[in-house]
Amino acid sequence: MSLPHAILTALLERPSSGLELTRRFDRSIGYFWSATHQQIYRELGKLEADGHIRALASAQPSRGQKKSYEVLPAGRAELARWTAAAQDPRPHRDALLLRLRAAAVVGTAGLEADLRRHLELHRRQLAEYEEIERRDFPPGKDSPEDRLRHLVLRAGIDLETFWTGWLTQAVVEVAALPDEGEGAH
């Protein structure tokens, strides 16, 4: 996914200011696509220059007032084009997995504690996703839009379930290794 497409999606769901978009990225979209405040504002400028969005007219124009944006037909068309296009999966890159591989040659000092920290973070994220599911997707809430949003949330739940299971196993495995410290193999 690319940032301009994430912004177009968010603006089609609800016209927003840059600050509101930043907050929405922090609360929901950021679960699967994160962006900084600066990245969002920079991309809003590009999308506006490309004719994909426009600033809404303000009832009371004043200096420093936040601009709200809406998607134009060209932006909707770009999002529809991008949604329909084929895209290959990207290789998974994770520094923790690389660190485990490196530990095979330099030793595991400090690794178990960090694995436990990661496990706790993933447990918290899983609990948050499950709470969102209970709150936002009760039985019978099955409009096409809700079903697609729920599908995205289920991906997050399934990934966090995987990570908590895998990290639980990794903690056990690393804890059982002899303490080799630096300079192993």
C-alpha positions in Angstrom: 0.0 0.0 0.0 1.2 3.5 -0.6 0.6 6.6 1.5 -1.4 8.5 -1.2 -3.8 5.6 -1.5 -4.2 5.4 2.3 -5.0 9.1 2.4 -7.4 8.8 -0.5 -9.2 6.0 1.3 -9.4 7.9 4.6 -10.7 11.0 2.8 -13.3 9.0 0.9 -14.5 7.6 4.2 -14.7 11.2 5.7 -13.4 14.5 4.5 -10.7 15.6 7.0 -8.0 18.1 7.8 -4.4 17.1 7.9 -4.5 17.0 11.7 -7.6 14.8 11.7 -5.9 12.5 9.2 -2.9 12.2 11.5 -5.1 11.3 14.4 -7.0 8.7 12.3 -3.7 7.2 11.2 -2.7 7.0 14.9 -6.0 5.3 15.8 -7.0 3.0 12.9 -5.2 3.2 9.6 -1.9 3.2 11.4 -2.5 -0.4 12.5 -1.6 -1.5 9.0 -0.1 1.6 7.4 1.7 4.3 9.5 2.7 7.8 8.5 4.1 10.8 10.3 2.4 14.2 10.5 5.0 15.6 8.0 4.5 12.7 5.5 0.7 13.2 5.6 1.0 17.0 5.0 3.5 16.5 2.2 1.3 13.9 0.5 -1.8 16.1 0.8 0.1 18.8 -1.1 1.0 16.4 -3.9 -2.5 15.0 -4.1 -3.9 18.5 -4.3 -1.4 19.5 -7.0 -2.2 16.3 -9.0 -5.9 17.2 -8.9 -6.9 14.2 -6.7 -8.2 16.2 -3.7 -9.2 19.7 -3.0 -9.4 21.9 0.1 -13.0 22.5 1.1 -14.2 26.1 1.2 -14.2 27.4 4.8 -17.3 29.1 6.2 -15.0 31.7 7.9 -11.7 31.9 6.2 -9.0 32.9 8.7 -5.2 32.7 9.0 -4.1 29.4 10.6 -7.4 27.7 10.2 -7.1 24.1 9.4 -8.1 23.1 5.8 -10.3 20.1 5.3 -9.9 18.0 2.1 -12.2 16.0 0.0 -11.5 13.5 -2.8 -12.2 14.7 -6.4 -13.4 12.3 -9.2 -9.8 11.9 -10.4 -8.7 10.8 -6.9 -11.5 8.3 -6.7 -10.5 7.0 -10.2 -6.9 6.6 -9.1 -7.9 4.7 -6.0 -10.2 2.4 -8.0 -7.4 1.8 -10.5 -4.9 1.0 -7.7 -7.3 -1.2 -5.9 -8.0 -3.3 -9.0 -4.3 -3.6 -10.1 -2.4 -6.8 -9.4 0.4 -6.4 -6.9 2.9 -9.1 -5.8 3.5 -9.6 -2.1 6.7 -7.9 -0.7 9.3 -10.0 1.1 9.0 -9.8 4.8 11.7 -7.8 6.5 12.0 -8.0 10.3 14.9 -6.9 12.3 14.1 -9.3 15.2 14.4 -12.3 12.8 17.7 -11.0 11.5 18.9 -10.5 15.1 18.0 -14.1 15.9 20.1 -15.2 12.9 23.0 -13.0 14.0 22.7 -14.5 17.5 23.7 -17.8 16.0 27.2 -16.4 15.3 27.7 -13.8 18.1 25.7 -15.2 21.0 22.3 -14.6 22.6 23.2 -12.0 25.3 20.2 -9.8 25.9 18.0 -11.6 23.3 15.7 -13.4 25.7 14.7 -10.2 27.5 13.9 -8.5 24.2 11.9 -11.5 23.0 9.9 -11.3 26.2 9.4 -7.6 25.6 8.2 -8.2 22.0 5.9 -10.9 23.2 4.3 -8.5 25.7 3.9 -5.8 23.0 2.2 -8.3 20.6 -0.1 -9.6 23.4 -1.2 -6.0 24.1 -1.8 -5.4 20.4 -3.8 -8.6 20.1 -5.9 -7.6 23.1 -6.6 -4.2 21.5 -7.6 -5.7 18.2 -9.9 -8.2 19.9 -11.5 -5.3 21.8 -12.0 -3.4 18.6 -13.6 -6.5 17.1 -16.0 -6.9 20.0 -16.9 -3.2 20.0 -17.1 -2.5 16.2 -18.2 -5.8 14.7 -21.0 -7.3 16.6 -23.0 -10.2 15.0 -25.2 -9.0 12.2 -23.0 -6.0 11.3 -22.4 -7.3 7.8 -22.7 -4.5 5.2 -20.1 -4.9 2.4 -18.1 -2.0 3.9 -18.2 -3.6 7.3 -17.2 -7.0 6.0 -14.2 -5.6 4.3 -13.1 -3.5 7.3 -13.6 -6.6 9.5 -11.4 -8.6 7.1 -8.6 -6.1 7.6 -9.0 -6.3 11.3 -9.0 -10.1 11.2 -5.7 -10.0 9.4 -4.3 -8.0 12.3 -5.7 -10.4 14.8 -4.4 -13.4 12.9 -0.9 -11.8 12.6 -0.8 -10.9 16.3 -2.0 -14.4 17.1 0.9 -15.8 15.0 3.5 -13.5 16.7 2.3 -14.3 20.2 2.5 -18.0 19.5 5.8 -17.8 17.7 7.4 -15.5 20.3 6.2 -17.8 23.2 8.0 -20.7 21.5 11.1 -18.5 20.7 11.4 -17.4 24.4 11.4 -21.1 25.5 14.0 -22.1 22.8 16.3 -19.2 23.6 16.0 -19.7 27.4 17.0 -23.3 26.9 20.2 -22.4 25.0 23.5 -22.4 26.8 24.6 -18.9 27.6 27.3 -18.3 25.0 27.7 -14.5 25.2 29.9 -12.8 22.7 32.1 -14.6 20.3 30.0 -17.7 19.9 30.6 -19.9 16.9 
